[in-house]
């Protein structure tokens, strides 16, 4: 295993074109995703050669939620009351809706000599 890691590290060091992080702007949001590299305004990059990190997409995750600082009560239609001091959801599902949209600045890595582009994250600037 260590030999494989060393061999791959040497390949990276000796590569003619090491990984380069580039800035880009989303010009069209999903599902017809298009980005434009900031240092190359010639060609828009179409969705067919874009790979997007999952956290930048609309996706679902299962979560467990526990809260012990909530107090209250519920009442049924026949006025039967139950008090509670905590809420526990053991398999809740959360849908993340904040996918990429036009105007977003993103961090991109070219893969396979520019045959594919990986969008790693959204970039935020504090002004």
C-alpha positions in Angstrom: 0.0 0.0 0.0 2.8 2.4 0.9 4.5 1.7 -2.4 1.3 2.6 -4.3 1.1 5.9 -2.4 4.7 6.7 -3.1 4.4 5.8 -6.8 1.3 8.1 -7.2 3.0 10.9 -5.3 6.0 10.7 -7.6 3.7 10.7 -10.6 2.2 13.9 -9.3 5.6 15.6 -8.7 6.9 14.6 -12.2 3.7 15.4 -14.1 4.0 17.9 -16.9 0.8 19.7 -15.9 0.2 19.4 -12.1 -3.2 20.1 -10.7 -4.2 23.7 -11.2 -7.0 25.4 -9.3 -8.9 27.9 -11.3 -11.7 30.4 -10.7 -14.8 30.2 -12.8 -18.3 31.7 -12.9 -21.6 29.7 -13.4 -23.2 31.2 -16.4 -26.2 28.8 -16.4 -27.5 26.8 -13.5 -28.5 23.1 -13.5 -29.8 21.1 -15.2 -28.1 22.7 -18.2 -25.0 23.7 -16.2 -22.4 25.9 -18.0 -19.4 27.6 -16.5 -16.9 30.1 -17.8 -13.2 30.1 -16.6 -12.1 33.5 -15.4 -8.7 33.3 -17.1 -10.2 32.1 -20.4 -13.3 33.9 -21.7 -13.2 32.1 -25.1 -15.1 28.9 -24.4 -18.1 28.2 -22.2 -17.7 24.7 -20.5 -20.8 22.6 -20.9 -22.4 20.2 -18.5 -21.2 17.1 -20.4 -17.6 17.7 -19.2 -18.4 19.1 -15.7 -18.2 17.0 -12.5 -19.8 18.7 -9.4 -19.2 18.0 -5.8 -22.4 16.7 -4.2 -22.7 19.4 -1.6 -23.2 21.9 -4.5 -26.2 20.0 -5.8 -29.8 19.5 -4.7 -29.5 16.4 -2.7 -30.9 14.5 0.3 -29.2 13.3 3.5 -30.4 11.2 6.4 -29.7 12.8 9.8 -30.4 12.2 13.4 -31.7 15.2 15.4 -31.8 15.4 19.1 -32.9 18.3 21.2 -33.2 18.4 25.0 -34.0 22.0 25.6 -37.5 22.1 24.1 -40.5 22.0 26.5 -44.1 22.0 25.6 -47.2 19.9 25.2 -49.4 18.4 22.6 -53.2 18.0 22.8 -55.4 15.5 20.9 -58.8 16.2 19.5 -60.4 14.8 22.7 -58.3 17.2 24.9 -55.8 14.5 26.0 -52.5 16.3 26.9 -49.0 15.0 26.7 -46.0 17.0 27.8 -42.5 16.8 26.3 -39.0 18.0 27.2 -37.1 16.7 24.2 -37.5 15.8 20.6 -35.6 12.9 18.9 -35.8 12.1 15.2 -33.7 9.0 14.6 -33.9 8.9 10.8 -35.0 12.3 9.5 -34.3 13.3 5.9 -33.0 16.7 5.0 -33.1 18.0 1.4 -30.4 20.6 0.6 -31.8 23.0 -2.0 -28.9 25.5 -2.4 -27.5 24.2 -5.8 -25.3 26.2 -8.1 -26.9 29.2 -9.9 -25.9 31.7 -12.5 -23.4 34.2 -11.1 -21.9 31.9 -8.5 -18.1 32.0 -8.4 -16.6 28.5 -8.1 -13.3 26.8 -7.6 -12.5 24.4 -10.5 -9.8 21.8 -11.2 -9.1 20.7 -14.8 -8.9 16.9 -15.1 -7.4 14.7 -17.8 -5.8 17.7 -19.6 -9.0 19.7 -19.8 -11.2 16.8 -20.9 -13.2 17.3 -17.7 -13.6 20.0 -15.0 -14.4 19.3 -11.4 -16.2 22.0 -9.4 -14.9 21.6 -5.9 -16.6 24.4 -4.1 -18.4 27.7 -4.2 -16.2 30.7 -3.6 -17.3 33.5 -1.2 -15.6 36.9 -1.0 -15.9 39.1 2.1 -15.9 42.8 1.1 
